[in-house]
């Protein structure tokens, strides 16, 4: 059994042997299939490797990707995607949990760095409202999930078309607008979210330490998952 | 059975029959199909079929390092795949014999009709 990670490495190596024309065709196919995050990674990488091997063999006979896989790469990729099995849920849960821990870590570290400044200007540290904070965090998670979905969707639209330069500009513009919107939403929710539930005061270093702890867990978990 | 379903069944049968003889990987499989004279089965149709057959549990694919170095995904028939192939073969024989008879006999009948 060859793991998905090994397949990706082998794929990166072998892709260099493709002709520029075939590389364009295959490259789009590869990104498009890898962007389907709900599909089994192992199965996706296996079929991608098969297609790459096939292309390389065909190249020796001077056949182009278009001659082999048809003139409509998107339709071909969609057909493959329809037949690929879904990733098992138990593989998805750790993946998502890890991302949530990372996001919480980043948020805590940013807050933690902000607090000494707060103290510097001699303002009292505001009390911590766990319920409000949890709601705020969930809102940003929702927005990030939506943003990821939207970025993937836009990325898919940039594939399989000739005019890459224009597509790329539109793509980055969309991302820029998305980031602006995110900042606006987080500032607004922070300002207008009512402070509800119990509250308590805390030492200034608590968010920083817990944030670093979260990022540490995220990092170690990732390292453990790789081996 | 619609036309596309019929073709699908036949395609499955052809792919299964090649795999039954010996475990093969995609490229060899497409070469073998083309050598048989089935030129219409392009690579573009083959890989979705292979994925579907795996989903059905009719074939099993395994990534193995090959003698020449790179890993290849070799396919072999499962027990259910063997049963499915038997069924497809039986159905195909039921259809193909009468159809052949009709279509082959078409010319001579036509001649007879014009002679009458």
Interface residues (C-beta under 8 A of the other chain):
Chain A: X1 X2 X6 X7 X10 X14 X43 X46 X47 X49 X50 X51 X53 X54 X57 X58 X68 X69 X70 X76 X79 X80 X82 X83 X84 X85
Chain B: X25 X26 X27 X30 X42 X43 X44 X47 X48 X51 X52 X55 X61 X62 X63 X64 X65 X70 X71 X72 X73
